[in-house]
Amino acid sequence: MSAPRLTRALVLEHPQAAPDGAGGQAITWSALGMLWAEIRPGAGNERMGAMGPEAAQRLRITLRAAPAGSPRRPRPGQRLVEGPRRFRILAVAEADPTGRYLVCTALEEDPA
């Protein structure tokens, strides 16, 4: 594996549930730190949505590894943010046998 080009600054965010004042919960996001990454397209698929066919493009986000248990190591359920873009992390795996890089499989969320 050649070294990835980590040229994009992404902010790792963790979800937190907070009371919404009406007996439910709202999700807020707290920043855990900035990570340098490379983003490449992955597999895409199509599914039926409420308004007809919808396409979903998975992305492969490569970044420098952090030790297991470190708050700087991404986990499924967290997200990476670049300006107005949000990437929901679905899975995390080591990208190379030496464990120097991680690959996050992610979906870009619609801006809300």
N, C-alpha and C positions, 0 to 999 in steps of 0.2 A: 504494500500500500504506500503510495506517495503521500507526503505530508499535505494535509488539507490547507487551503488558503483561508485563514481565519481573519476575514476582513470586515465582518459585519458585527456591530456592537448590539447585543440583545440584552434585555433585562429579564432575569428570571423572577417570576412572581409565584406566590403561594396563596391559595384560596383560604379565606377565613369566614366562618359563618358569624353573622352579627344579628341581634334581634332587630326586626323591622318595625316594632312598635304596635303591630297588629296581631301579635301572637305567632308570627311566622319568623322566617329567617331570610336575610339578604346576604349574598356573597360579596365580600369585599376582597381586594387583592393587595397583598403587601409585597414590596420589592425585597428580594434577597441579595441582589448584587448584579453586576454587569458581567457578561461573558462574551468573548469573541468567538464567532462562529462562521461556518460556511453553510449556505443553504442551497440544496439541489433538489430538483423535482424527483419524486418517486413514482410509485404506481398510482394510477387513477382508476376510478370506477364510476358507474352510473347507477342511480337508484330512483325509485318512484317517490316523489315528494307530494305534498298537498296540491301543488300547482302543476304537476307533471314531472317529467324526468329532471333529475338534478345531478350534476357532476361533482365529484369530490376528488381533489388532488392531494395525495399524501406527499409530504416533504421529508427529506432526509437532512437533518440539521446536525452537523459535525462540530464538536467543540472539545477543548482540552479537558481531560478527565480530572475528576476530583475523587478523593477517597470515599469509599462506601460509608454512609452515615454523615458525611459533610453536608452542611446546608447549601453549599455551592454545587452539589451534585443533583442534577435534575431528576425528577420522579414523575411517573404518570399522574395526571390530575393537575399538575402545575402548568404554567404556560410561559412562553418566551415572547417578549414584546419588542417591536422595532417601530418607533414612532406610532402611527395609528394602526399598525398591523399587529394581530394577536395570533400566536401559534399554540394550539392546545397539544400538549405532549401526551401521546398515546402509549409509547413504549421507549425504553432506554436500553442500549446494549453497548458493550465494548466494541470498538471499531477495529482494533488490532490486537494481536496476541500479547503485546507488551503492556496493554492497558493505558496507553498514553492519550487516547482519544475515545470519546463516546459518540454514538450516533443516536439521536432522538428521532423517532418517527412521529410526525406531527401533522395536524390539519389546521389550515388557516381558518379562523373564525370570521364570520361576517361582522363588520363593524356595527356596534349597537349604540 
